[in-house]
């Protein structure tokens, strides 16, 4: 039966929780759920149309490596949430990091990055970049002016930051980053678009491992970068050759995850603060970090630039490596796993997993010790999480 209802203009909201529900529906027709477009190729209507799409950025109905309607829906949703002109999805967060670095940089380029980084990003910058003649300078991302001091005019092509940083959730001043040139990129995975908007501070590009809190159910491996359309088109040109395009199925799960990101991320933030507050009172814990704690060294900065401080916290156990091993092996409700942002509370020993590829010196500069534990708060009741962690600490 034909739909003869009157046309009603779409509801427009400035609240990201609402945008997460309404965005990315251009190709849905009447479907409420995201549509999975599984076709790897699309029939083109004419010779001219095929030639035009072969030479245009991100055609949605041409060839899967160039674009896909379902993947484009996810990209559109992220772009809207980040206040960006466009976005490009990838098969993983590292796919997005790789594309940003190697789109912008070539032999002879210089990058400024921080010591406090996810282990995979650090390995790319310390291992792969030098092989291609790209020089990288690392700074303390929490030190005011450190990024600016390391920039080499005419040489530095990219300033790369991660905030909050993995695992110690250090915070970088986004206003300071936004004043740097020529290109700035922020990995905002731990914050999600609901926690902060780096582009609003003048940053050029923001990226996420959408595998984590954005998709939020441990069933999608997905990355995304958003920013000015010219830059996204530039990255798209590289990514078509890179081949790390997002799967339609993972993009679908990412878009589905966005629909519930608001309530999930708010609860995970509240739970992380409750767990961190409880850990601060423990004598067997020597340090606790979460941007929502008053004790966080950058609590004022986090309050200024973040709406929600997220579900990830870190702590240092008295007893070092042995205490760390016994702790992660003793949890029962919480799970020992290397991801974050999902419905289950996860505990991770960074020195032996997520940051295992770093040298001892690099770990020391990032503040990672054998007693460091990262906790990703899930959706269980906070009291149950705390009870499980108490039993594990007693072990």
C-alpha positions in Angstrom: 0.0 0.0 0.0 1.4 3.4 -1.0 2.3 5.8 1.8 0.2 8.9 1.2 0.9 10.6 4.5 1.9 14.2 4.4 5.6 15.1 4.2 6.9 16.2 7.6 10.3 17.9 8.0 12.8 16.0 10.1 13.2 16.8 13.8 16.5 18.6 14.4 18.2 18.4 17.8 21.5 19.7 19.2 21.7 17.0 21.8 24.1 14.1 20.9 21.9 11.5 22.7 19.1 12.4 20.3 21.4 12.6 17.3 22.6 9.0 18.0 19.0 7.9 17.5 18.1 10.0 14.5 21.4 10.0 12.4 22.3 7.7 9.6 18.8 6.9 8.3 19.0 8.3 4.7 18.7 4.9 3.0 16.4 3.3 5.5 13.1 4.0 3.7 10.5 2.9 6.3 12.8 0.5 8.2 13.6 1.4 11.8 16.6 -0.9 12.0 19.8 -0.2 10.0 19.8 -1.8 6.6 22.6 -4.2 5.6 23.7 -3.8 2.0 25.7 -6.9 1.3 26.4 -6.4 -2.4 30.0 -6.0 -3.3 29.1 -4.2 -6.6 26.2 -2.3 -8.1 24.9 -2.2 -11.6 25.6 1.1 -13.2 23.0 2.8 -15.3 25.3 4.0 -18.1 28.9 4.3 -19.3 29.0 7.9 -18.2 27.6 7.1 -14.7 30.2 4.4 -14.2 33.1 6.7 -15.3 31.8 9.5 -13.1 31.6 7.2 -10.0 35.1 5.7 -10.7 36.5 9.2 -10.4 34.3 10.6 -7.5 35.0 10.2 -3.8 32.9 7.7 -1.9 30.2 6.6 -4.3 27.7 4.5 -2.4 26.6 2.3 -5.3 29.6 1.4 -7.3 32.1 -1.0 -5.8 32.4 -2.1 -2.1 35.9 -0.8 -1.6 34.8 2.7 -2.7 31.6 2.9 -0.7 28.5 1.1 0.5 25.1 2.6 1.4 25.0 0.9 4.9 28.6 1.9 5.6 27.8 5.4 4.4 24.9 5.6 6.9 27.3 4.8 9.8 29.8 7.4 8.4 27.0 10.0 8.2 25.9 9.3 11.8 29.4 9.8 13.1 29.9 12.9 11.1 26.7 14.4 12.5 27.6 13.5 16.1 31.1 15.0 15.7 29.9 18.1 14.0 32.0 17.1 10.9 31.5 17.6 7.2 32.3 14.0 6.5 33.6 10.7 7.8 35.3 7.5 6.5 34.9 4.1 8.1 37.6 1.4 8.2 37.8 -2.2 9.1 39.5 -1.4 12.5 40.6 1.5 14.6 44.2 0.9 13.5 43.0 1.1 9.9 41.8 4.6 10.6 45.1 5.5 12.4 47.2 4.1 9.5 45.2 6.0 6.9 45.5 9.3 8.7 49.3 8.9 9.2 50.1 7.7 5.7 47.7 10.0 3.9 49.3 13.1 5.5 52.9 12.0 5.7 55.6 10.9 3.3 59.4 10.3 3.4 60.9 13.4 5.1 57.8 14.3 7.1 57.8 14.9 10.8 55.1 13.9 13.3 54.6 15.0 16.9 52.9 12.5 19.1 52.5 11.9 22.9 54.1 9.2 25.0 50.7 8.3 26.3 49.2 6.2 23.4 47.5 2.9 22.7 50.2 0.3 22.1 49.3 -0.4 18.5 49.5 3.3 17.6 52.9 3.5 19.4 54.2 0.5 17.4 53.1 2.1 14.2 54.9 5.4 15.0 58.0 3.8 16.4 58.4 0.9 14.1 56.7 1.5 10.7 57.1 5.2 10.3 60.9 5.2 10.5 61.0 2.5 7.8 59.3 5.0 5.5 61.5 7.9 6.4 59.0 9.6 8.7 60.5 11.1 11.8 58.4 11.1 15.0 59.0 13.2 18.2 57.2 12.1 21.4 56.2 14.5 24.1 54.3 14.4 27.4 50.8 15.1 26.3 49.8 16.4 29.7 52.5 19.2 29.7 51.1 22.5 28.5 52.9 23.7 25.4 54.7 20.4 24.8 53.2 19.7 21.4 53.8 23.3 20.2 57.4 23.2 21.4 58.1 20.1 19.3 56.5 21.3 16.1 59.1 22.0 13.4 57.8 24.7 11.0 57.8 23.6 7.4 58.6 20.0 8.5 55.9 18.8 10.9 53.0 17.5 8.9 50.9 15.9 11.7 50.3 16.3 15.4 48.8 13.1 16.8 47.1 13.1 20.2 45.0 10.6 22.2 42.7 11.9 24.9 41.7 10.5 27.3 44.8 8.3 26.8 45.0 4.6 27.1 45.5 3.3 29.8 46.0 6.0 32.4 43.3 8.3 31.0 45.5 11.4 30.8 43.8 14.4 29.2 45.2 16.6 26.5 44.2 20.2 26.1 42.1 20.3 22.9 42.1 24.1 22.6 45.9 24.0 22.5 45.9 21.3 19.9 43.4 23.3 17.8 45.9 26.1 17.4 48.6 23.9 15.9 49.4 23.4 12.2 49.4 22.0 9.7 47.2 18.9 10.6 46.0 17.7 14.0 44.4 14.3 14.7 42.8 13.2 18.0 42.1 9.6 18.9 38.9 10.1 20.9 38.0 6.4 21.3 37.7 6.5 25.1 35.5 9.6 25.1 33.2 8.7 22.1 31.3 11.6 20.4 29.1 11.8 23.4 32.0 12.6 25.7 33.8 15.3 23.7 34.0 16.9 20.3 37.6 17.7 19.4 36.6 19.3 16.1 34.8 22.1 18.0 38.2 23.0 19.5 39.8 23.5 16.1 41.3 20.0 15.7 41.3 18.9 12.0 40.4 15.2 12.4 38.9 13.0 15.1 39.1 9.2 14.9 37.7 6.3 16.9 38.2 2.6 17.3 34.4 2.1 17.0 35.0 -1.5 18.0 34.9 -0.2 21.5 32.1 1.9 23.1 30.5 3.1 19.9 29.5 -0.3 18.6 29.5 -1.3 22.3 28.6 -5.0 22.1 31.9 -6.7 21.2 30.5 -7.8 17.9 32.1 -5.3 15.4 35.6 -4.5 14.4 35.4 -1.0 13.1 37.2 2.3 12.8 36.2 5.8 11.7 37.7 9.2 11.1 35.7 12.4 10.7 36.5 16.0 9.8 36.6 18.6 7.0 35.3 17.1 3.7 38.4 18.0 1.7 40.5 16.0 4.2 38.1 13.1 4.3 38.1 12.9 0.5 41.9 12.9 0.6 41.9 10.1 3.2 39.3 8.3 1.0 41.6 8.3 -1.9 44.3 6.7 0.2 41.9 4.2 1.8 40.7 2.9 -1.5 44.3 1.8 -2.2 44.8 0.7 1.4 41.8 -1.6 1.2 40.9 -1.5 4.9 37.3 -0.7 4.2 34.6 -1.4 6.7 32.4 -4.5 6.4 28.7 -3.8 5.8 27.9 -6.1 8.7 30.3 -4.3 11.1 29.0 -0.9 10.0 25.5 -2.1 10.7 26.4 -3.2 14.2 28.2 0.1 14.7 25.1 2.0 13.7 23.0 -0.2 15.9 25.4 0.4 18.8 25.1 4.2 18.3 21.3 4.0 19.0 22.0 3.0 22.7 25.3 4.8 23.2 23.6 7.6 25.2 22.3 5.5 28.1 25.2 3.0 27.9 27.9 5.6 28.1 26.3 7.6 30.9 25.9 4.5 33.0 29.4 3.3 32.3 30.7 6.8 33.3 28.8 6.7 36.6 29.9 3.2 37.3 33.6 3.9 36.5 33.5 6.9 39.0 31.9 4.7 41.7 34.5 2.0 41.2 37.4 4.5 41.1 36.2 6.2 44.2 36.0 2.8 46.0 39.5 1.8 44.8 41.0 5.1 46.1 40.2 4.0 49.7 42.0 0.6 49.3 45.4 0.3 50.9 46.4 -2.4 48.4 46.0 0.2 45.6 48.6 2.9 45.3 47.1 5.0 42.5 43.8 5.4 40.8 43.0 7.5 37.7 39.7 8.6 36.1 39.0 12.0 34.6 35.8 12.3 36.7 37.7 12.1 40.0 38.5 15.2 41.8 42.0 13.7 42.4 42.7 13.4 38.7 45.6 15.8 37.9 43.6 17.3 35.0 40.1 17.2 36.6 39.5 20.8 35.8 40.6 20.4 32.1 38.4 17.3 31.8 35.4 19.1 33.2 35.9 22.0 30.8 36.2 19.9 27.6 34.3 16.7 28.3 30.5 16.1 28.7 31.0 12.6 30.0 34.3 11.3 31.3 33.8 7.7 30.2 33.9 4.1 31.5 37.6 3.5 31.6 39.8 3.8 34.7 43.2 2.6 35.7 44.9 1.7 39.0 48.2 0.6 40.3 48.3 -2.4 42.6 50.7 -2.7 45.5 52.7 -5.8 44.8 53.6 -5.2 41.2 53.6 -8.0 38.6 52.6 -10.8 40.9 49.6 -8.7 42.3 48.6 -7.8 38.7 48.7 -11.4 37.6 46.7 -12.7 40.6 44.2 -10.0 40.3 43.2 -10.5 36.6 43.2 -14.3 37.1 40.9 -14.0 40.1 37.9 -12.0 38.8 34.7 -13.9 38.3 31.9 -11.4 37.2 34.4 -9.2 35.5 36.3 -10.7 32.5 39.9 -10.6 31.6 39.9 -9.2 28.0 41.8 -6.6 26.0 39.0 -4.6 24.7 36.8 -1.9 26.3 33.4 -0.2 26.1 31.2 -3.3 25.9 28.4 -4.4 28.2 30.7 -6.6 30.3 33.2 -5.1 32.8 36.7 -6.0 31.5 40.0 -6.0 33.3 43.3 -5.8 31.4 47.0 -6.0 32.4 48.4 -3.5 29.8 52.1 -4.4 30.3 51.4 -7.9 29.0 48.7 -7.3 26.5 47.6 -4.0 24.9 51.0 -2.3 25.3 53.2 -5.5 25.2 55.0 -4.3 22.0 56.5 -1.3 23.8 60.0 -1.2 25.2 60.6 -0.9 28.9 61.6 2.7 28.4 58.5 3.5 26.4 56.3 1.9 29.0 58.0 3.9 31.7 57.4 7.1 29.8 53.7 6.2 29.4 53.5 5.3 33.2 52.8 1.7 32.6 54.2 -0.7 35.2 53.7 -4.5 35.9 51.2 -3.5 38.6 49.1 -1.3 36.2 45.5 -2.5 35.7 42.9 -1.0 33.3 39.2 -1.5 34.0 36.5 -0.9 31.5 33.2 -0.5 33.4 30.3 -2.5 31.9 26.6 -2.4 32.5 26.4 -4.7 35.5 25.3 -3.2 38.8 28.1 -1.2 40.3 27.8 -3.0 43.7 28.4 -6.3 42.0 31.4 -5.1 40.1 32.9 -3.7 43.3 32.2 -7.0 45.2 34.0 -8.9 42.4 37.0 -6.6 42.4 37.2 -6.8 46.2 37.4 -10.6 46.1 40.1 -10.4 43.4 42.1 -7.9 45.3 41.9 -10.2 48.4 43.4 -13.0 46.3 
